[in-house]
Amino acid sequence: MFLVFLGPPGCGKGTQAQYLQNESGFTVISSGNLIRAEIEAQTEFGKQIEESYKTGKLMPGDAVLELVQKVVATEGAKSILFDGFPRTVSQATAFDSYLRSIHREIDAVISFSIEDSIIVDRILGRITCADCKHVFHVRSNPPIVEGVCDNCGGTKLERRADDTEESIRQRLDEYHQKTEPLKEFYKSKGIMVEIDANQAIEMVRQQMQQEIDAISGKSNKEKSIGTYSRC
Ligand SMILES: [Zn+2]
């Protein structure tokens, strides 16, 4: 199954992707992680994009597409979850033609809907342990002892430098302008389901699992009908 997660930064889709990777054996392809890996390895491409990545500019779309395609080609028939990719309608169109060329398609798109004000609150309250990267929230999920990480006992609980209200609003604006039109794009193909991501993580997870079960049930049924018709 090829699955796409669509949603603004801070909607919680990364957490849900992690869950599917651990519990359902999905390979998660996150364009952000791919880009960071290229930069760390200082590949030709990594060197080219390092500057625009650091200054927060949008990556050149074709280059990201190429990176993703390379991973899809190596992963082959596995179940893949695309987290935060595609980002624009033109990227999605190009990706669709690539998938057609290898006789695959996106089976479903899960869109995480959430209000901007909730995202701003979530991100501004987020603190991360510098040692183990565990994430807390000052109000909704604080560490048991203030200033001490529950997970590893570390005492460097920090806000990310780019988690300012201004930069969050900027990222949200970019999402609404460039990425949100993908909702209509996938809706018109009849493969999109929407989940209310204003809810608690556990509720979102349950709803997501139900949707995925329904989708994989449907595609199995379609496959068996296909078999019958060939008989
Ligand atoms: Zn820690």
Residues whose N, C-alpha, C, O or C-beta is under 5 A from the ligand:
A	BS01	ZN	C129 D131 C132 K133 H134 C149 N151 C152 G153 G154
